[in-house]
Amino acid sequence: MSDNLQKLLIVEDDLGLQKQLKWSYEDFEVFCASNRDEALALLRSEEPDVVTLDLGLPPDPDGTSEGFAALDEMLKIKPDTKIIVASGHGAQESAQKAIAAGAWDFYQKPVDIDELHLIVKRAFHVRELELQSQKAQAPDQGGEMLLGSIITASPEMLKVARTVERVATTGVSVMLLGASGTGKELLARGLHDASDRSDKPFVAINCGAIPENLLESELFGYEKGAFTGAVKTTEGKIEIANGGTLFLDEVGDIPMALQVKLLRFLQEREIERIGGRKPIPVDVRVVCATHRNLNQMIAAQEFRDDLYYRLAEITVNIPSLSERTGDSVLLAKHFVNRFAAEMNPSVKGFASAALTAIDQWGWPGNVRELENRIKRAVIMADGKFITADDLEFGDDDDELLLNLKSAREAADRKAITRAISRTEGNISSAAKLLGISRPTLYDLLKQYELQS
């Protein structure tokens, strides 16, 4: 088989259908698996960019549990894989669940070979565009540029970005959940740019930054004379976003009375301005975000459950920076290049101790804190390389540097344990996953006393 052919993995337990699918994909180098173990082995050894996955795999061919387990493990091993899932069991519910779990697309059984072929070709095309974009936009960072502006190398964030990419082309409402500073608005903009509404307005409003008595008029607008000071008719944010995307940040801060009016808009897809009598139809895609625990708020009757279900057709949990493996250093290098060019061209990078401190810091303020610290350090730096002192971590940075050896050992232990677990104890496969030789892995297992 030619090395130039793109690799496709078909995971299907029906051998007749498996053979038929393989025959129809003569444009690709095709590999077939009948169960989860075979699929994971081929994913590791061949690293295909696209996978078609039947969710009804043995030992649960009449359900989807085994298929979802395979989906989860595949994305952990190779997060950038375009996985196209199929199920004849509760298709609509399975589709939403699969997309939320990181699947790229979905098709329903019985299989239409021609339709599936088009989905597969589109997946390969999108993957090729991604690879070209990564080479062009982030050649020196060691990470990937996703959704136009998200820079990451962590499997945790890659999974989030893939989910956002996939739901972007649908019309579902999306709820982004994450701590302050994790990049919720950046992801919302990326979702808008990847959707078929990208040529229409993207309108963002921070519901927590506007006083309660003004929020309704900001969202819905008002007619001239509706209240004192309403000297002219003014469109609200919802109306301005018509045809495009409305991003409601900190949606958990919307007061209960206004939640009722927002729910009515989502149900009817029309609004009335304050003081108005005429319903105005509005076609808007709603994306919202919050750092608050809405389930707790619903239990305390501070947030309407019916509104939550309207807003959270797909929920995306955004990891904190401390949970994004390797991203703090990657983003720090990106920010220092950007800010140095703008503010202090004499700065060329980081001293090694500064990179160590960045890697070990907990980043309670997430990416926003990292960006602000790097900007301040670039402005204040006296030399060519930013030092740990320039980052102003305080007394904690000395302790971080002194504990570097133990931190590295902890990271090694964690990575090795994960690799062994994912490969089910296969040392050769674990070594390949870690990017080291088998003898080196045996030495590390002995050194860290991880052998059973």
C-alpha positions as CSV (number, residue, x, y, z in Angstrom):
1,M,0.0,0.0,0.0
2,S,1.3,3.4,-0.9
3,D,2.7,5.5,2.0
4,N,1.1,8.6,0.5
5,L,-2.5,7.3,1.1
6,Q,-4.4,8.7,4.0
7,K,-5.1,6.2,6.8
8,L,-8.6,5.3,7.7
9,L,-9.6,2.9,10.6
10,I,-13.0,1.2,10.4
11,V,-14.3,-0.2,13.7
12,E,-17.2,-2.5,12.9
13,D,-18.1,-5.9,14.4
14,D,-20.3,-6.9,11.4
15,L,-17.7,-8.6,9.2
16,G,-19.9,-8.4,6.1
17,L,-20.4,-4.6,6.5
18,Q,-16.7,-4.2,7.4
19,K,-15.7,-5.9,4.1
20,Q,-18.2,-3.8,2.2
21,L,-16.9,-0.5,3.7
22,K,-13.2,-1.5,3.2
23,W,-13.9,-2.2,-0.5
24,S,-15.6,1.2,-1.0
25,Y,-12.7,3.2,0.4
26,E,-10.1,2.4,-2.3
27,D,-8.8,6.0,-2.1
28,F,-7.5,5.4,1.4
29,E,-5.2,2.9,3.3
30,V,-7.9,1.1,5.3
31,F,-7.5,-0.8,8.6
32,C,-10.3,-2.8,10.2
33,A,-11.0,-3.7,13.8
34,S,-13.9,-5.7,15.2
35,N,-13.7,-4.7,18.9
36,R,-12.2,-2.1,21.2
37,D,-8.9,-3.8,21.8
38,E,-8.1,-4.3,18.1
39,A,-9.1,-0.7,17.4
40,L,-6.8,0.8,20.1
41,A,-3.9,-1.4,19.0
42,L,-4.3,-0.1,15.4
43,L,-4.8,3.5,16.5
44,R,-1.4,3.3,18.3
45,S,0.5,1.5,15.6
46,E,-0.9,3.2,12.5
47,E,-2.1,6.6,13.8
48,P,-5.0,7.1,11.4
49,D,-6.4,10.6,11.1
50,V,-10.0,9.4,10.6
51,V,-11.9,6.6,12.3
52,T,-15.4,5.3,11.7
53,L,-16.7,3.8,14.9
54,D,-19.8,1.6,15.4
55,L,-21.0,2.3,19.0
56,G,-22.6,-1.2,19.1
57,L,-19.4,-3.2,19.8
58,P,-19.1,-6.5,21.6
59,P,-19.7,-7.4,24.4
60,D,-22.5,-4.8,24.2
61,P,-23.6,-5.1,20.5
62,D,-27.2,-4.1,21.3
63,G,-26.2,-1.0,23.3
64,T,-23.5,1.7,23.2
65,S,-21.5,1.4,26.3
66,E,-18.5,-0.4,24.7
67,G,-18.5,2.0,21.8
68,F,-18.4,5.0,24.1
69,A,-15.6,3.4,26.0
70,A,-13.7,3.0,22.8
71,L,-14.4,6.6,21.8
72,D,-13.1,7.9,25.1
73,E,-9.8,5.9,25.0
74,M,-9.2,6.8,21.4
75,L,-9.4,10.5,22.1
76,K,-7.0,10.1,25.1
77,I,-4.5,8.3,22.9
78,K,-4.8,10.6,19.8
79,P,-7.0,13.7,20.6
80,D,-6.7,15.1,17.1
81,T,-8.4,12.0,15.5
82,K,-11.6,12.7,13.6
83,I,-13.9,10.0,14.9
84,I,-17.2,9.5,13.0
85,V,-19.6,7.3,15.1
86,A,-22.6,5.3,14.1
87,S,-25.5,3.7,16.1
88,G,-28.9,2.3,15.4
89,H,-29.7,2.6,19.1
90,G,-31.3,5.8,20.3
91,A,-29.6,7.7,17.4
92,Q,-30.5,11.3,18.4
93,E,-29.5,10.8,22.1
94,S,-26.3,8.9,21.1
95,A,-25.4,11.6,18.6
96,Q,-25.5,14.4,21.2
97,K,-23.7,12.3,23.8
98,A,-21.0,11.3,21.2
99,I,-20.4,14.9,20.1
100,A,-20.2,16.1,23.7
101,A,-17.6,13.3,24.3
102,G,-15.5,14.5,21.4
103,A,-16.7,12.7,18.3
104,W,-16.3,14.7,15.1
105,D,-19.5,13.6,13.3
106,F,-22.3,11.1,13.4
107,Y,-24.2,8.9,11.0
108,Q,-27.2,6.6,11.5
109,K,-27.6,2.9,10.7
110,P,-28.5,1.4,8.3
111,V,-25.4,2.8,6.6
112,D,-25.7,4.8,3.4
113,I,-22.3,4.0,1.9
114,D,-22.2,7.1,-0.4
115,E,-23.3,9.5,2.4
116,L,-20.7,8.1,4.8
117,H,-18.0,8.3,2.1
118,L,-18.7,12.0,1.8
119,I,-18.4,12.5,5.6
120,V,-15.1,10.6,5.6
121,K,-13.7,12.6,2.7
122,R,-14.7,15.9,4.5
123,A,-13.1,14.7,7.7
124,F,-9.8,14.0,5.9
125,H,-10.0,17.4,4.1
126,V,-10.6,19.3,7.4
127,R,-7.7,17.4,9.0
128,E,-5.4,18.4,6.2
129,L,-6.4,22.0,6.5
130,E,-5.7,21.8,10.3
131,L,-2.2,20.4,9.7
132,Q,-1.5,23.1,7.1
133,S,-2.8,25.8,9.5
134,Q,-0.6,24.4,12.4
135,K,2.5,24.5,10.3
136,A,1.8,28.1,9.0
137,Q,0.6,29.6,12.3
138,A,2.5,27.9,15.1
139,P,5.7,26.5,13.6
140,D,8.0,27.4,16.5
141,Q,5.7,26.9,19.5
142,G,5.4,23.1,19.6
143,G,1.7,23.3,19.9
144,E,-1.4,23.6,17.7
145,M,-3.4,26.7,16.7
146,L,-7.0,25.8,17.0
147,L,-10.2,27.7,16.2
148,G,-8.2,30.5,14.8
149,S,-6.6,31.6,18.1
150,I,-6.5,28.8,20.7
151,I,-2.8,27.7,21.2
152,T,-2.4,24.4,23.0
153,A,-0.5,21.1,23.1
154,S,-2.5,19.5,25.9
155,P,-4.8,16.6,25.3
156,E,-7.3,18.2,27.7
157,M,-7.7,21.4,25.7
158,L,-7.5,19.6,22.3
159,K,-10.6,17.6,23.3
160,V,-12.4,20.8,24.2
161,A,-11.5,22.4,20.9
162,R,-12.5,19.4,18.9
163,T,-15.9,19.4,20.6
164,V,-16.4,23.1,19.9
165,E,-15.4,22.6,16.2
166,R,-17.9,19.9,15.8
167,V,-20.9,21.6,17.4
168,A,-20.0,24.9,15.6
169,T,-21.7,23.6,12.4
170,T,-24.9,22.7,14.2
171,G,-27.6,25.1,15.6
172,V,-27.5,23.8,19.2
173,S,-27.1,26.1,22.2
174,V,-23.7,25.7,23.9
175,M,-22.9,26.2,27.5
176,L,-19.2,26.8,28.3
177,L,-18.3,26.0,31.9
178,G,-14.9,27.0,33.4
179,A,-13.2,29.2,35.9
180,S,-12.5,32.9,35.2
181,G,-9.6,33.4,32.8
182,T,-9.8,30.0,31.0
183,G,-10.7,31.5,27.7
184,K,-14.5,31.1,27.5
185,E,-15.1,34.1,25.2
186,L,-12.2,33.1,23.0
187,L,-13.8,29.7,22.5
188,A,-17.2,31.3,21.9
189,R,-15.6,33.5,19.1
190,G,-13.9,30.4,17.7
191,L,-17.2,28.6,17.6
192,H,-18.9,31.5,15.8
193,D,-16.0,31.8,13.3
194,A,-16.3,28.0,12.5
195,S,-20.1,28.2,12.0
196,D,-22.1,29.0,9.0
197,R,-23.0,32.3,10.7
198,S,-19.4,33.6,10.6
199,D,-20.2,36.4,8.2
200,K,-22.9,37.7,10.6
201,P,-22.4,39.6,13.9
202,F,-20.8,38.1,17.0
203,V,-22.2,40.0,20.0
204,A,-20.9,39.5,23.5
205,I,-22.5,40.8,26.7
206,N,-21.2,40.2,30.2
207,C,-24.3,39.7,32.3
208,G,-22.4,40.1,35.6
209,A,-20.9,43.4,34.7
210,I,-24.2,45.3,34.0
211,P,-26.5,46.5,36.8
212,E,-29.7,44.4,37.1
213,N,-31.9,47.4,36.3
214,L,-30.0,48.0,33.0
215,L,-29.5,44.4,31.8
216,E,-33.0,44.0,30.4
217,S,-32.7,47.1,28.2
218,E,-29.2,46.0,27.1
219,L,-30.5,42.6,26.0
220,F,-33.9,43.5,24.6
221,G,-33.7,47.2,23.7
222,Y,-36.4,49.8,24.3
223,E,-38.8,52.1,22.4
224,K,-38.6,55.8,22.5
225,G,-40.4,57.1,25.6
226,A,-40.4,53.7,27.4
227,F,-38.9,55.3,30.5
228,T,-37.2,58.5,31.5
229,G,-34.1,59.0,29.4
230,A,-35.3,56.8,26.5
231,V,-35.0,59.6,24.0
232,K,-34.8,57.3,21.0
233,T,-35.7,53.7,20.0
234,T,-32.7,51.5,20.7
235,E,-32.0,47.9,19.6
236,G,-30.8,45.5,22.2
237,K,-27.9,43.0,22.0
238,I,-30.2,40.2,20.9
239,E,-31.6,42.2,18.0
240,I,-28.1,43.4,17.0
241,A,-26.9,39.8,16.8
242,N,-29.7,38.8,14.4
243,G,-28.4,36.2,12.0
244,G,-25.2,35.7,14.0
245,T,-24.2,34.6,17.5
246,L,-25.1,36.0,20.9
247,F,-22.6,35.2,23.6
248,L,-24.0,35.6,27.1
249,D,-21.0,35.6,29.5
250,E,-21.6,35.0,33.2
251,V,-25.2,33.9,32.5
252,G,-25.5,32.7,36.1
253,D,-25.7,36.4,37.1
254,I,-29.0,37.0,35.3
255,P,-31.8,37.8,37.8
256,M,-34.7,35.5,38.1
257,A,-37.3,38.0,36.7
258,L,-35.2,38.4,33.5
259,Q,-34.6,34.7,33.2
260,V,-38.3,34.3,32.4
261,K,-38.1,36.8,29.6
262,L,-35.0,35.2,28.2
263,L,-36.6,31.8,28.3
264,R,-39.6,33.1,26.3
265,F,-37.2,34.5,23.7
266,L,-35.5,31.1,23.4
267,Q,-38.8,29.3,23.0
268,E,-40.5,31.7,20.6
269,R,-37.4,33.1,18.9
270,E,-38.9,36.6,19.0
271,I,-38.6,39.6,21.4
272,E,-40.4,42.7,22.5
273,R,-38.4,45.8,23.3
274,I,-39.2,47.5,26.6
275,G,-42.3,49.7,26.0
276,G,-43.0,47.9,22.7
277,R,-46.1,46.1,21.6
278,K,-44.9,44.4,18.5
279,P,-43.1,41.0,18.5
280,I,-39.8,41.1,16.6
281,P,-38.6,37.8,15.1
282,V,-34.9,37.1,15.7
283,D,-32.7,34.4,14.4
284,V,-29.8,34.0,16.8
285,R,-27.4,31.2,17.9
286,V,-26.9,31.4,21.6
287,V,-23.7,30.5,23.3
288,C,-23.3,31.2,27.1
289,A,-20.7,30.8,29.8
290,T,-20.3,30.9,33.5
291,H,-17.9,30.1,36.2
292,R,-20.7,29.4,38.7
293,N,-22.2,26.1,39.6
294,L,-25.6,26.2,37.9
295,N,-26.8,22.9,39.3
296,Q,-26.3,24.3,42.9
297,M,-28.1,27.5,41.8
298,I,-31.0,25.4,40.4
299,A,-31.3,23.5,43.7
300,A,-31.3,26.8,45.6
301,Q,-34.0,28.1,43.2
302,E,-31.7,30.9,42.0
303,F,-31.6,29.7,38.4
304,R,-34.5,28.2,36.3
305,D,-34.0,24.6,35.3
306,D,-36.0,25.0,32.1
307,L,-33.8,27.9,31.1
308,Y,-30.7,25.8,31.8
309,Y,-31.9,23.0,29.6
310,R,-32.5,25.5,26.8
311,L,-29.1,27.0,27.1
312,A,-27.1,23.8,27.7
313,E,-28.1,21.5,24.8
314,I,-24.3,20.9,24.6
315,T,-22.1,21.5,27.7
316,V,-18.4,22.0,27.3
317,N,-16.2,21.9,30.5
318,I,-13.0,24.0,30.0
319,P,-10.0,22.9,32.0
320,S,-8.1,25.3,34.1
321,L,-4.5,26.2,33.0
322,S,-3.1,24.0,35.8
323,E,-4.9,21.0,34.2
324,R,-3.6,21.7,30.7
325,T,-0.4,19.6,30.5
326,G,2.5,21.7,29.2
327,D,0.4,24.7,28.1
328,S,1.7,27.2,30.7
329,V,5.2,27.2,29.1
330,L,3.8,27.1,25.6
331,L,1.6,30.1,26.1
332,A,4.3,32.0,28.0
333,K,6.5,31.7,25.0
334,H,3.7,32.9,22.7
335,F,3.0,35.9,25.0
336,V,6.6,36.9,25.4
337,N,7.1,37.0,21.6
338,R,3.9,39.0,21.1
339,F,4.5,41.6,23.9
340,A,8.3,41.9,23.3
341,A,7.5,42.9,19.7
342,E,5.0,45.5,20.9
343,M,6.7,46.9,24.0
344,N,10.3,45.8,24.5
345,P,12.1,44.4,21.5
346,S,15.3,43.8,23.5
347,V,13.6,40.9,25.3
348,K,14.4,37.6,23.5
349,G,12.9,35.0,25.8
350,F,13.1,33.4,29.3
351,A,15.9,32.3,31.5
352,S,15.7,28.6,32.3
353,A,14.8,29.3,36.0
354,A,11.8,31.4,34.8
355,L,10.5,28.6,32.6
356,T,10.8,26.2,35.6
357,A,8.8,28.6,37.7
358,I,6.1,29.1,35.1
359,D,5.8,25.3,34.7
360,Q,5.4,24.8,38.4
361,W,3.2,27.7,39.3
362,G,-0.5,26.8,40.0
363,W,-2.0,29.7,37.9
364,P,-5.1,30.4,40.0
365,G,-6.0,33.2,37.6
366,N,-5.6,30.8,34.6
367,V,-4.5,32.2,31.1
368,R,-5.5,35.7,32.0
369,E,-3.1,35.7,34.9
370,L,-0.4,34.2,32.8
371,E,-0.9,36.9,30.1
372,N,-0.8,39.7,32.6
373,R,2.3,38.4,34.3
374,I,4.2,38.0,31.0
375,K,3.2,41.5,29.8
376,R,4.4,43.1,33.1
377,A,7.6,41.1,33.0
378,V,8.3,42.1,29.4
379,I,7.8,45.8,30.3
380,M,10.0,45.6,33.5
381,A,12.7,43.3,32.3
382,D,16.3,44.8,32.3
383,G,18.0,42.1,30.4
384,K,17.5,40.0,27.2
385,F,15.9,37.1,29.2
386,I,13.0,37.3,31.6
387,T,14.0,35.9,35.0
388,A,12.0,34.3,37.7
389,D,12.2,37.5,39.7
390,D,10.7,39.5,36.8
391,L,7.6,37.3,37.1
392,E,7.0,38.3,40.7
393,F,5.7,35.1,42.0
394,G,6.8,36.1,45.5
395,D,8.3,33.8,48.1
396,D,6.8,30.7,46.6
397,D,9.0,30.7,43.5
398,D,12.2,29.7,45.5
399,E,10.3,26.7,46.9
400,L,9.2,25.8,43.4
401,L,12.7,25.8,42.1
402,L,14.1,23.9,45.0
403,N,11.5,21.2,44.5
404,L,12.2,20.8,40.8
405,K,13.6,17.3,41.1
406,S,10.7,16.0,43.1
407,A,8.3,17.8,40.7
408,R,9.9,16.1,37.7
409,E,9.8,12.8,39.4
410,A,6.1,13.2,40.1
411,A,5.4,14.2,36.5
412,D,7.4,11.1,35.3
413,R,5.5,8.8,37.6
414,K,2.1,10.2,36.5
415,A,3.0,9.9,32.8
416,I,4.4,6.4,33.1
417,T,1.4,5.2,35.2
418,R,-1.0,6.6,32.6
419,A,0.8,5.0,29.7
420,I,0.9,1.6,31.4
421,S,-2.8,1.8,32.2
422,R,-3.8,2.9,28.7
423,T,-1.8,0.1,27.1
424,E,-3.1,-2.5,29.7
425,G,0.4,-3.3,30.9
426,N,2.1,-3.7,27.4
427,I,5.6,-2.3,28.0
428,S,6.4,-1.9,24.3
429,S,3.2,0.0,23.6
430,A,3.7,2.1,26.7
431,A,7.2,3.1,25.7
432,K,6.0,4.1,22.2
433,L,3.3,6.2,23.8
434,L,5.8,7.9,26.0
435,G,8.3,8.4,23.1
436,I,11.1,6.5,24.8
437,S,12.8,3.1,24.2
438,R,11.7,0.0,26.0
439,P,15.0,-0.4,28.0
440,T,14.6,3.3,29.2
441,L,11.1,2.6,30.4
442,Y,12.3,-0.5,32.3
443,D,15.0,1.6,33.9
444,L,12.4,4.2,35.0
445,L,10.1,1.6,36.3
446,K,12.9,0.3,38.4
447,Q,14.1,3.7,39.5
448,Y,10.6,4.8,40.6
449,E,9.8,1.4,42.0
450,L,6.7,1.1,39.8
451,Q,7.2,-2.5,38.9
452,S,4.6,-4.9,40.4
